[in-house]
Structure formats: structure tokens, C-alpha cells
Amino acid sequence: MIRSTSLILATLVASLVLGAVPAVARHAIYPSGTPAPASATTVTLFTLSLPPTGIPIPGDAGAQLMRSTWDLDAMVTVGARAFPPAVEVDYVVAGKIAIREQGPLLVAEVGPIGDLGDLRPVAQGTETVLDQGDIAVYQLAAPQEARNVGDTAATVVSVLIGVDDPDVVDPQAMASFDGVAFEQLGAFSSHDLAVVLADRSELTLRRTLLPAGSALPPYPFDPSAPDLLAVEAGTMEVGLDLDGDGTPEWWQSIQQHQAVNQLIGGTDRAIRAASDPQAGLESLPSGAGPKRGDPLIFLTLTFSGAPTDEETPTS
């Protein structure tokens, strides 16, 4: 549902990845304009078991994290094989989207905070409506229609998992995107995900609010659970502890619309919210960046090995 003919083909054909989903963890999300908490707050938006039932993940897959905004009455129409092989996971951040797939489609509906929502199959060609917090999983190459059926603009965050294989794309296939804007938030290469996708795995998307000037404890980069950080608001400062003494020696500013992916494997990484209103903004016009006191809001997309039956919670 979330792609633009030129942008997504260009970015999708540059990197992608996905898999089976018995259940989706349901948690609260941060509505727009939520005040910054006094301390760091992280919410899990969803966790999926991979691969999803009946929707195989292509071999040598990479992944992309995308965001799309849908105007009122926005419409998407995609023909068969308009894009390379991939699986797409859509999470509705705000609004209401109706989707009709001519291929396998799994959806989970939002429930009370902390509930587990089971993915259920939807018959091919049947329109289903996704509300805020709902999730859909489907094949990117199947014919599809989608539209904004709410009374406000809609926002969707998507994870695309697939391969760069332009030879299987039908150049005559129709793909139109009226009133939909797309943004790539970051990507994993097939090399990044080769190990974790070789067996059962999980995909988790989290959102973190971090007050200005505060920091998260340093943590090691783990190649068996690669993560991608995408800044939604504010300025993130990423510090690397190069000598392992617990104190980062090198910091880099990451602004909105930028992503952090696999910075120097084997080092500990620290995350903090910039408190300087001009931190990392030397190349931007004066006043264009976050102001003192603005919180940092970022998404973390993680691929990891699935827990064993002994490790799986029974709640």
C-alpha cells in the first residue's frame, strides 16, 4: 500500500526483507503533540514473528523503513508485478485506510493496551479497513487498491522486506499514487539481515521519547539483532565508545529525516537528545532546527532471532 512509482521502485530496487506471524503485540502509541516525559519513554508499536504464514520472504532480502502521508480521499492503485518480490508490513499511525489485495493479506486489529492481536487472513479481493494501530501484511507484487477513508489525513509506517530483482518487474504494470507522499526512513542491506533471516526471527518497531539533554545508557552493537534508528523529531546525538571505557569518544548529530544504521560494529553506542538549539545544524538556516528543550522522538526497527518455545512468554 505504501509506495510511489518512481521513489519506491528506485529505493525498493536498492534494498528490502519479511516473514510468519502468529501474533502482534499491541501497545499504546504517542499521539501528535504529546508533551515530553520527564525521563526516556519507549513504546513497542508492534512485534511480528517472521516469516508470516502463507507469505514467504524472498531469499537474499534486505529491508526498508518507509513513512507515507495520505491526503483526504488519497488513492493508490497497483497492478501485478509493478514492483520486485517483497513482503510489506503496514502500521497505521493515524487515520483510516481501506485496502483491497488480490493476493495473501493478513491483518491485526488494535486491542486494549498490552493485548496480543492475532493476525487473521482476509479473502482475496475483499476490502478491509485499517484504523490507527492496525497492521497489514501482504505481498508487494500483488495487485492492490488502497484509499484514505477517514475524515483526516492518514500516516502509515511501513517495513518492506524483499530483493532487488528488476527483471521480474512488468514495465507495463500500472501504479498510481494520488495524494500520497512517501519518505524513506532508512534501509538494511541483504548482508545486514543474512544471518537473522536464515531462521525464524522477529521484527520489532519501537518509538522513543527522550527529553532534551537526557541520554540512554550505552549499549553494544549486536550483528545478530541489527537495528535502525530513524529520527522523527528533534536532534539525536550518537556517541561511540571506541576504546570500551564506558565513555563515548566520538559523537555525531542525526537530525530529522536521517537514520543511524550499524555504526561501527563491535563498539558500544550511546543515544542522547541534543540540548543545544544549534547542535548539528551548522549547515541549516538559522532557526530551522529544533529549539532548546525540544524532545527527541525516534523509531527503532530491529530484526532479531525468534525466542524458543521455552523463552516465549505465556501471558
Protein Blocks (a to p, Z undefined) as FASTA:
>chain_A
ZZcfklmmmmmmnogcddddfbacddddddehiacdfbdcdddfbdcddddehiacdehi
acddddddddehiacdddehkbccdddddddfbdcdddddfbdcdddddddehiacdddd
ddehiacdddehiacdddfkbccddddfbfbdcdddddddddddfklpcfkbccddehia
cddfbdcdfklmmmmmmpccddddddddddehiacddddddfklccddddfbdjdddddd
fkonopafbdcdddehiacehiaehiacdddddfbfkgoilmpcehkaccehiacddddd
dddddddfklpcfZZ
